[in-house]
Amino acid sequence: MDETAQTAYEGEPAIAVIGMAARFPGADTVEEFWENLAAGRESIRPVTDEEFLAAGGDPADLDDPAVVRMASVIEGIDRFDSAFFGYSPAEAELIDPQQRLLLESAYHAMEDAGYGAGHGEAQVGVYAGAGDSRYYPANVHPRFAGQGSSVALVHAATSNSLGTLATRISYELGLTGPSLSLQTACSTALVAIDTACQDLIDYKCDVALAGAASLNPGAMLGYRYIPDGPFSPDGRCRAFAADAAGTSSGDGVGVVVLKRLEDALADGDRIRAVIKGSAINNDGRRKVGFTAPSTEGQTEAILAAQAAAGVDGDSITYVEAHGTATRIGDPIEVAALTRAFRESTDRRQYCALGSVKTNIGHLGAAAGMAAFIKTVLALEHRQIPPTLHFGAPNPLIDFAASPFRVPTALEEWHTDGGPRRAAVSAFGVGGTNAHVVLEEAPPVAPSPPREQEAPRWQVLPLSARTPAALRGQAESLARHLEAHPGLGLADVTHSLRTFRPAMPHRAAVVAETTAGAARILAHPLPVHPEVRSGAAPAVAFLLPGGGTQYVGMGAQLYRDHPVYRDAVDRCARILQPVLGRDLRTALYEHTEPGSVDAFLALVVTEYALATTLMEQGVRPAALIGHSLGEYTAACLAGVMSLEEMLPLAAERIRLISSAGGATTGVALGEDDLREYLTDDLSLSAVNSPSACTVAGPEAAVAALEARLLADGVTHRRLRMPAAAHSQVLDPVLGALGDALRKVTLNPPRIPFVTNVTGTWITDEQATSPEHWIAHTRNTVRFSDGIAALWERGNPLLVEIGPGDVLTKLTRARLEGEPLATVASMRHAKAVSPDGQVFAEALGRLWSAGVPVDLTPVDGPREPRRVPLPGYAFDRRRHWIDAPSARPRSHAEDEAGAPGQRPDAPAAAPGDRVRGPAHAARAGRGRGVGGSARHRRHRGARQFLRPRRRFDARGDAGRPAADRRGPGRPRRRAAGVAHGRGPAGAGGPRGRRERGVRPAAGAASRR
């Protein structure tokens, strides 16, 4: 955080914009919206004959010149991800699409703000508005025509009521702050923003969502043009232009996430812009009629907002006007702006003036949200988009004498050294005026130069509620990474794992570079079973025996992973006095394949790999080792300490090697193989129903191999000059027993299957030296053991060691079972590097529901949260067709909606973290701008600075110390707000120990 930026805002109740989401005509995202604005694209389009008739239009109107068939619409307003929010299809189709789309946008906005994975203890308020539902009277209510009042009718009406707009969002997202639905016609959205700001300043919530929606299901019917009416004769808006002849309606949904600036700075939020101040008022009777605008009312609202912001019009260099393109409305608005700005500046045409309505039409209740988001984006990009269709100015507007000009091309937004400031206006039918003053985000301290990072294998976790949504997540992220190749992969993975929740359908992509991740994401993802909530799968570790080792195994992990490296180094230190040399030479440089060092290297690798996985959250519920691997299992289970296990294993390997002999693997089952065994040969291991090993003296093994070759039986000599698990070892078992009796043996803390019996080891066996002698001498019953392991809960099997030898044996023994297996280290002949294989193992474990910590343990720097695409909702058509509309075919309903069945079971929303809001931070107030022009316009409600100090008991105390600047008036203290409990009670304003506590509601002002 930049301390300079914080100091510059200290004492000001500024509000940070930390998240945005929207769907506007021609743009499904905020980013697409900006692209359209910057390119000067118009999203108002002609309605085809087919669309007109399908909407229920009269064929006779196709050639009627008075019917204007132009529309500015959001595609797919009939679709909704009902399962994501837990609605049945029947229930979803009753809900007003304005509520449905606003709910989805609210979720996206919270994701954009960094609250996709939850909001902790913060109290989040919701302030939302919409136009009257057009869906209910035209589509829903006719279903109940002729029926009396019923529960079904009441439910349908409630699902379309403005009163449930905000509360539906609060309920579905688990938000416990104030929840208000608002409607002031065309100024609804800005009034929602102003109300949210005021409640944040009053500490009624910690975070606020302000949103608005306006959707017209009958937009494809167009409208009938009436000369001198409010609507355009050709469907286009020409704000401020000489040929302006009216406005055109459009669809839109938008949500912004707001937070007190001091909190946003402290929390390291991505601040997109700052709201310096806002104001709302009403025209009263100061106009010619109820629907007419008022110059005086608009002027007062503008000046009140400037007063609340503590800025003069001279510092504002862009105004996003209401700009409806009516012949009288535009001149009145520019006159009001000019009158307000002339209070502080005589400069001419220094301030750009624009209207987003020229791009997308008039969005009604959502018009102010489109204007607000456009302005935030302009501040972010430091560019002013063009206003379309402006040639000659409206003759009733004297731009040359005003502070304003209308840009017609994309402009760089230059300043004279101060921060970029802008203002947004929205004026509603009935006279409610709203004005907001914005400023660009405070500068952040430049990041220290980053050295070019070496590529590192990283896991990108993706999840969704349905398989189709998961595919959508991958595709949208692929497009995003392709469009932003400069994004650091570490930042992307950090943002995914930290700020996105883990949902039931999962996939993990492992990549080394951003470009590589984009390529992989563009291809189909592996399919994993759905993860059940609260039911992490049990994990079992499979630890292989001798023969799988190779020089260099785990070398990349040793280099890059500190936990792995520390484990190997610890083992090397323990073995140094035993071997008289550094085992790491055998591990990473050179050793003979059958030497003591080679086998010890395998034990050390298994221990280090298991330790690393356990450190990252992979806790085994069970273990099974094969021969030497059971020693690693015993150590992990706590039967032997590492300090005693390693020297014991070294002695065991030495004794087995000293006895000599040979071992061969045979592709026969136990029963078929016994007819080949002689008195000199032992069945050393039963690995699967069709794979065993035989050990004995070299000559006897060679004779066996000759017989097998003659009979056409597949066999292979193992890379070990010894005859483990055979009678050849009988002479050395006494020495092994002596070594075992020096070791402390403990009951296992983690259950494991022993090779001796092929079932679960008992405490008595684990602590008996005789058991471990038998383990070395007797047949390895791995095939029986893996069956016993599987019978106890069907665990997810993770092979801890090079390759997948035990995994293959397991599949052969449990053929037909739904096995889930994970390899954690590459085979000797594999080309994939260690880092990739290990990262893929973590990704597969996470995808299966194991609570893996995917955070890199040794990243080169602290990662940052970066913007990523929002959740890819799996939208389905949930719609009641209007009686006059042509019913859609099943093919049309299913078009563009792969994946989830329409009747798929409902899924509950993501886990919600609820709790009282954190203690409020102190507000520091200062007086309102004190010039005479500002004092004259305090009739408007203003988003103001904190006003009142309370003591620790919540009793009203003295008015806060006067912080007036020169010429600023002192204000009287406001009374205690209604509904407030004592300080220390739950809520964002409780438990305060310092600072100014602001009052809610209207303050008494001179």
HUMO-V164384 format. One record per backbone hydrogen bond with DSSP energy under -1.0 kcal/mol. CO is the residue of the C=O (numbers start at 1). NH is the residue of the N-H. If there is no record, write none. Layout:
BEGIN
co=[CO:CO]
nh=[NH:NH]
END
This chain:
BEGIN
co=[2:3:4:5:9:12:14:15:16:17:19:21:23:24:27:29:30:31:32:33:34:35:36:37:45:48:49:50:51:52:53:54:58:59:61:64:66:68:68:69:71:72:76:78:80:80:81:82:83:88:89:91:96:96:97:98:99:100:101:102:103:104:105:106:107:108:109:110:111:115:119:123:123:124:125:126:127:128:129:134:135:135:136:140:141:142:144:150:151:152:153:154:155:157:158:159:161:162:164:166:167:168:169:170:178:180:184:185:187:188:189:190:191:192:193:194:195:196:197:198:199:200:207:208:209:210:211:212:213:214:216:218:219:223:226:230:238:240:241:247:248:252:253:254:255:256:257:257:258:259:260:261:262:263:264:273:274:275:277:278:279:280:281:283:285:294:295:296:297:298:299:300:301:302:303:304:305:306:306:307:312:313:317:318:319:320:325:326:328:329:330:331:332:333:334:335:336:337:338:340:341:341:351:352:354:355:356:356:357:359:362:363:364:365:366:367:368:369:370:371:372:373:374:375:376:377:378:378:382:384:392:394:397:399:402:403:405:407:411:412:420:421:422:423:424:426:428:431:432:433:434:435:436:437:437:438:439:458:460:462:464:466:467:468:469:470:471:472:473:474:475:476:477:478:479:480:484:488:489:490:491:492:493:494:495:504:505:507:509:511:513:514:515:516:517:518:520:532:538:539:539:540:541:542:543:550:552:554:555:556:557:561:562:563:564:565:566:567:568:569:570:571:572:575:576:582:583:584:585:585:587:592:595:596:597:598:599:600:601:602:603:604:605:606:607:608:609:610:611:612:613:614:616:617:622:623:624:626:627:628:629:630:631:632:633:634:635:637:639:641:642:644:645:646:647:648:649:650:651:652:653:654:655:660:662:663:664:665:666:666:669:670:673:678:682:682:684:685:686:688:691:691:692:693:693:694:695:696:697:698:699:700:701:702:703:704:705:706:707:708:714:716:718:720:726:727:729:732:733:734:735:736:737:740:751:752:754:755:759:762:763:765:768:769:770:771:772:773:774:776:780:780:781:782:783:784:785:786:787:790:791:796:797:798:799:799:804:805:806:807:808:809:810:814:817:820:822:825:827:833:834:835:836:837:838:839:840:841:842:843:844:845:846:850:871:873:876:882:889:890:891:894:901:923:931:932:934:941:948:949:951:955:965:977:982:987:990:996]
nh=[6:7:8:9:12:14:261:275:259:272:257:255:253:27:24:33:34:35:36:37:38:39:41:40:71:52:53:54:55:57:56:886:61:62:64:67:225:70:223:47:45:251:79:878:82:876:85:87:907:92:93:94:99:100:101:102:103:104:105:106:107:108:109:110:111:112:113:115:114:118:122:206:207:177:209:180:211:182:213:138:139:140:141:143:144:145:147:154:155:156:157:158:159:160:161:96:164:165:168:170:171:172:173:175:126:128:187:188:191:192:193:194:195:196:197:198:199:200:201:202:204:203:125:258:127:256:129:254:131:252:219:221:222:68:229:247:241:394:244:232:362:214:23:212:21:210:18:19:208:16:264:265:266:267:269:17:439:15:437:943:435:941:433:286:287:298:299:300:301:302:303:304:305:306:307:308:309:310:311:929:315:316:352:423:354:425:246:330:332:333:334:335:336:337:338:339:340:341:342:343:344:345:405:319:321:358:359:360:361:43:250:366:367:189:370:371:372:373:374:375:376:377:378:379:380:381:382:383:413:411:242:397:399:402:349:351:353:387:384:414:440:317:438:320:436:434:431:283:428:281:426:279:424:276:277:422:274:511:509:507:505:470:471:472:473:474:475:476:477:478:479:480:481:482:483:484:487:492:493:494:495:496:497:498:499:531:464:462:460:458:517:518:519:520:521:522:523:535:796:621:622:798:624:800:626:553:555:558:559:560:561:565:566:567:568:569:570:571:572:573:574:575:576:579:580:585:587:588:589:590:552:595:599:600:601:602:603:604:605:606:607:608:609:610:611:612:613:614:615:616:618:617:853:619:541:753:543:629:630:631:633:634:635:636:637:639:638:749:746:645:646:648:649:650:651:652:653:654:655:656:657:658:659:723:696:718:694:716:668:692:673:674:676:681:684:695:780:693:783:691:687:688:666:684:685:664:682:662:701:702:703:704:705:706:707:708:709:710:711:713:667:665:720:722:729:730:732:736:737:738:739:740:741:743:623:761:758:781:754:766:767:768:772:773:774:775:776:777:778:725:686:782:785:786:787:788:789:790:791:794:793:540:822:542:801:824:808:809:810:811:812:813:814:817:819:797:799:803:830:837:838:839:840:841:842:843:844:845:846:847:848:850:849:852:873:875:80:885:893:894:895:897:904:996:935:936:937:280:997:957:954:951:968:980:985:990:920:923]
END
